[in-house]
Amino acid sequence: MTRIRLNNANNTALFVKICNEFEEDIDVKYGRYTIDAKSIMGVLSMPLDKEFTVVIHTNSKEVASRFQELIDLWLVEGDK
């Protein structure tokens, strides 16, 4: 699990685009809510100025590492 903060709609669009490059399921979690990270409308419904958790469902360390590198821009300090 990785904590991120997107801050605005442009970052959200880029984040969703990156998520859609992966075949694996990716979820965004905030409190009790879980949203499909590949859904622009779903992610935009989240409070973008808050931290939330991203989970990529894979057993491949290579895929997880590649995903982590691509979302590095939005990682919360301490998760980098």
N, CA, C and O of each residue as an XYZ file, in Angstrom:
320
protein
N       0.837     -1.179      0.000
C       0.000      0.000      0.000
C       0.885      1.247      0.000
O       1.930      1.297      0.648
N       0.437      2.228     -0.734
C       1.190      3.461     -0.908
C       0.264      4.647     -0.652
O      -0.885      4.643     -1.095
N       0.746      5.642      0.046
C      -0.047      6.849      0.286
C       0.320      7.922     -0.738
O       1.496      8.177     -0.996
N      -0.718      8.548     -1.320
C      -0.496      9.614     -2.294
C      -1.414     10.793     -1.990
O      -2.366     10.688     -1.216
N      -1.097     11.919     -2.627
C      -1.953     13.107     -2.609
C      -1.901     13.684     -4.021
O      -0.818     13.961     -4.535
N      -3.061     13.869     -4.653
C      -3.107     14.326     -6.049
C      -3.232     15.840     -6.190
O      -2.667     16.409     -7.124
N      -3.943     16.500     -5.305
C      -4.063     17.961     -5.215
C      -4.925     18.649     -6.268
O      -5.533     19.674     -5.957
N      -5.011     18.141     -7.500
C      -5.834     18.839     -8.494
C      -6.299     17.875     -9.594
O      -5.856     16.728     -9.665
N      -7.196     18.367    -10.441
C      -7.800     17.535    -11.484
C      -6.783     17.098    -12.541
O      -6.890     15.991    -13.069
N      -5.808     17.940    -12.857
C      -4.797     17.558    -13.846
C      -3.966     16.381    -13.357
O      -3.705     15.441    -14.107
N      -3.552     16.437    -12.088
C      -2.808     15.314    -11.521
C      -3.672     14.057    -11.478
O      -3.182     12.950    -11.704
N      -4.944     14.233    -11.190
C      -5.867     13.094    -11.146
C      -5.970     12.446    -12.515
O      -5.914     11.220    -12.620
N      -6.119     13.237    -13.556
C      -6.225     12.692    -14.909
C      -4.963     11.920    -15.292
O      -5.047     10.843    -15.883
N      -3.805     12.466    -14.959
C      -2.553     11.784    -15.270
C      -2.419     10.494    -14.458
O      -1.981      9.473    -14.988
N      -2.791     10.535    -13.182
C      -2.749      9.350    -12.336
C      -3.638      8.237    -12.912
O      -3.208      7.087    -13.004
N      -4.861      8.574    -13.293
C      -5.792      7.589    -13.855
C      -5.247      7.039    -15.171
O      -5.376      5.845    -15.440
N      -4.648      7.884    -15.982
C      -4.048      7.435    -17.244
C      -2.947      6.408    -16.979
O      -2.874      5.385    -17.659
N      -2.094      6.679    -15.994
C      -1.028      5.743    -15.629
C      -1.632      4.431    -15.140
O      -1.172      3.355    -15.524
N      -2.647      4.511    -14.304
C      -3.290      3.294    -13.786
C      -3.862      2.443    -14.910
O      -3.818      1.214    -14.844
N      -4.398      3.086    -15.940
C      -4.988      2.358    -17.059
C      -3.947      1.675    -17.943
O      -4.308      0.863    -18.795
N      -2.676      1.983    -17.760
C      -1.611      1.311    -18.499
C      -1.325     -0.085    -17.941
O      -0.621     -0.873    -18.573
N      -1.865     -0.390    -16.769
C      -1.635     -1.669    -16.113
C      -2.845     -2.576    -16.259
O      -3.985     -2.115    -16.201
N      -2.596     -3.874    -16.450
C      -3.677     -4.856    -16.530
C      -4.241     -5.169    -15.146
O      -5.403     -5.555    -15.016
N      -3.421     -5.003    -14.121
C      -3.802     -5.348    -12.762
C      -4.881     -4.396    -12.232
O      -4.995     -3.256    -12.682
N      -5.670     -4.886    -11.264
C      -6.634     -4.035    -10.586
C      -5.871     -3.092     -9.652
O      -4.913     -3.491     -8.990
N      -6.315     -1.841     -9.615
C      -5.699     -0.839     -8.742
C      -6.834     -0.115     -8.030
O      -7.779      0.351     -8.665
N      -6.733     -0.025     -6.714
C      -7.757      0.632     -5.916
C      -7.203      1.859     -5.217
O      -6.023      1.920     -4.872
N      -8.078      2.836     -5.014
C      -7.788      4.010     -4.200
C      -8.696      3.895     -2.981
O      -9.904      3.699     -3.115
N      -8.110      4.017     -1.797
C      -8.886      3.881     -0.566
C      -8.788      5.169      0.247
O      -7.710      5.734      0.432
N      -9.946      5.613      0.724
C     -10.021      6.784      1.589
C     -11.069      6.498      2.652
O     -12.257      6.369      2.356
N     -10.613      6.403      3.880
C     -11.546      6.046      4.954
C     -12.166      4.696      4.668
O     -11.452      3.715      4.461
N     -13.469      4.636      4.654
C     -14.155      3.366      4.394
C     -14.477      3.150      2.914
O     -15.078      2.137      2.554
N     -14.085      4.085      2.062
C     -14.395      4.012      0.638
C     -13.249      3.389     -0.157
O     -12.077      3.656      0.106
N     -13.607      2.558     -1.130
C     -12.642      1.992     -2.068
C     -13.145      2.295     -3.469
O     -14.277      1.964     -3.820
N     -12.293      2.924     -4.264
C     -12.646      3.363     -5.621
C     -11.696      2.706     -6.617
O     -10.515      2.520     -6.322
N     -12.206      2.356     -7.788
C     -11.372      1.835     -8.872
C     -10.477      2.974     -9.372
O     -10.977      3.997     -9.841
N      -9.169      2.800     -9.274
C      -8.228      3.857     -9.658
C      -8.219      4.114    -11.161
O      -7.633      5.099    -11.610
N      -8.846      3.260    -11.934
C      -8.903      3.451    -13.388
C     -10.131      4.255    -13.806
O     -10.339      4.498    -14.995
N     -10.938      4.665    -12.843
C     -12.155      5.429    -13.100
C     -11.924      6.905    -12.792
O     -11.765      7.284    -11.632
N     -11.907      7.725    -13.819
C     -11.676      9.156    -13.613
C     -12.771      9.766    -12.748
O     -12.486     10.580    -11.869
N     -14.013      9.381    -12.989
C     -15.113      9.928    -12.197
C     -15.018      9.472    -10.743
O     -15.298     10.240     -9.823
N     -14.624      8.225    -10.547
C     -14.478      7.718     -9.187
C     -13.394      8.439     -8.424
O     -13.605      8.844     -7.281
N     -12.237      8.607     -9.033
C     -11.118      9.259     -8.348
C     -11.411     10.743     -8.138
O     -11.031     11.304     -7.110
N     -12.077     11.383     -9.091
C     -12.429     12.790     -8.914
C     -13.452     12.993     -7.798
O     -13.596     14.101     -7.283
N     -14.158     11.934     -7.423
C     -15.121     12.049     -6.328
C     -14.434     12.042     -4.966
O     -15.071     12.314     -3.948
N     -13.141     11.733     -4.940
C     -12.381     11.707     -3.698
C     -11.919     13.137     -3.362
O     -11.792     13.969     -4.260
N     -11.667     13.425     -2.071
C     -11.125     14.750     -1.709
C      -9.646     14.820     -2.106
O      -8.791     14.262     -1.418
N      -9.349     15.496     -3.199
C      -8.018     15.464     -3.806
C      -6.933     16.112     -2.953
O      -5.749     15.837     -3.149
N      -7.317     16.961     -2.017
C      -6.317     17.610     -1.174
C      -5.946     16.758      0.043
O      -5.125     17.172      0.861
N      -6.544     15.578      0.164
C      -6.267     14.671      1.280
C      -5.384     13.519      0.827
O      -5.272     13.239     -0.367
N      -4.763     12.862      1.785
C      -3.977     11.662      1.484
C      -4.922     10.475      1.349
O      -5.903     10.355      2.082
N      -4.608      9.611      0.406
C      -5.307      8.343      0.361
C      -4.357      7.247     -0.056
O      -3.240      7.508     -0.502
N      -4.806      6.029      0.091
C      -3.965      4.863     -0.124
C      -4.253      4.256     -1.483
O      -5.407      4.170     -1.903
N      -3.198      3.833     -2.169
C      -3.321      3.161     -3.461
C      -2.818      1.738     -3.300
O      -1.757      1.504     -2.720
N      -3.587      0.789     -3.818
C      -3.210     -0.620     -3.744
C      -3.254     -1.200     -5.150
O      -4.291     -1.150     -5.812
N      -2.127     -1.752     -5.611
C      -2.101     -2.472     -6.881
C      -2.117     -3.956     -6.542
O      -1.296     -4.433     -5.759
N      -3.045     -4.670     -7.129
C      -3.233     -6.091     -6.825
C      -2.387     -6.940     -7.773
O      -2.812     -7.313     -8.867
N      -1.177     -7.227     -7.309
C      -0.254     -8.034     -8.097
C       0.697     -8.769     -7.166
O       0.970     -8.320     -6.053
N       1.190     -9.893     -7.631
C       2.218    -10.634     -6.903
C       3.594    -10.361     -7.498
O       4.605    -10.828     -6.974
N       3.632     -9.612     -8.582
C       4.881     -9.323     -9.277
C       5.573     -8.109     -8.667
O       5.031     -7.004     -8.682
N       6.753     -8.318     -8.141
C       7.522     -7.200     -7.578
C       7.928     -6.224     -8.671
O       8.032     -5.023     -8.422
N       8.159     -6.729     -9.885
C       8.539     -5.865    -11.002
C       7.408     -4.907    -11.361
O       7.637     -3.716    -11.569
N       6.189     -5.432    -11.433
C       5.033     -4.593    -11.763
C       4.802     -3.570    -10.659
O       4.576     -2.394    -10.946
N       4.853     -3.999     -9.406
C       4.645     -3.091     -8.280
C       5.714     -1.998     -8.257
O       5.409     -0.836     -7.990
N       6.941     -2.363     -8.532
C       8.041     -1.397     -8.544
C       7.865     -0.390     -9.678
O       8.075      0.807     -9.482
N       7.483     -0.866    -10.857
C       7.267      0.020    -12.001
C       6.126      1.003    -11.698
O       6.226      2.193    -11.997
N       5.050      0.493    -11.105
C       3.924      1.352    -10.738
C       4.371      2.420     -9.738
O       4.034      3.595     -9.883
N       5.125      2.007     -8.732
C       5.626      2.928     -7.709
C       6.470      4.039     -8.340
O       6.353      5.203     -7.956
N       7.308      3.683     -9.297
C       8.138      4.680     -9.978
C       7.287      5.687    -10.746
O       7.584      6.881    -10.749
N       6.229      5.202    -11.397
C       5.392      6.078    -12.217
C       4.539      7.034    -11.387
O       4.178      8.109    -11.865
N       4.214      6.658    -10.156
C       3.397      7.535     -9.329
C       4.227      8.295     -8.293
O       3.674      8.899     -7.374
N       5.532      8.265     -8.438
C       6.446      8.907     -7.489
C       6.117     10.374     -7.242
O       6.313     10.868     -6.132
N       5.631     11.066     -8.238
C       5.298     12.491     -8.142
C       4.289     12.768     -7.031
O       4.324     13.837     -6.422
N       3.399     11.830     -6.761
C       2.309     12.055     -5.810
C       2.511     11.353     -4.473
O       1.650     11.442     -3.598
N       3.627     10.659     -4.302
C       3.855      9.951     -3.052
C       3.971     10.919     -1.883
O       4.579     11.983     -1.991
N       3.382     10.527     -0.781
C       3.469     11.305      0.452
C       4.839     11.041      1.069
O       5.334      9.915      1.028
N       5.448     12.076      1.638
C       6.745     11.933      2.292
C       6.697     10.743      3.249
O       5.726     10.562      3.983
N       7.725      9.960      3.231
C       7.778      8.765      4.067
C       7.491      7.509      3.270
O       7.909      6.421      3.666
N       6.779      7.637      2.144
C       6.514      6.489      1.271
C       7.457      6.467      0.078
O       7.409      5.546     -0.737
N       8.316      7.481     -0.027
C       9.237      7.557     -1.170
C      10.441      6.688     -0.920
O      11.335      6.614     -1.763
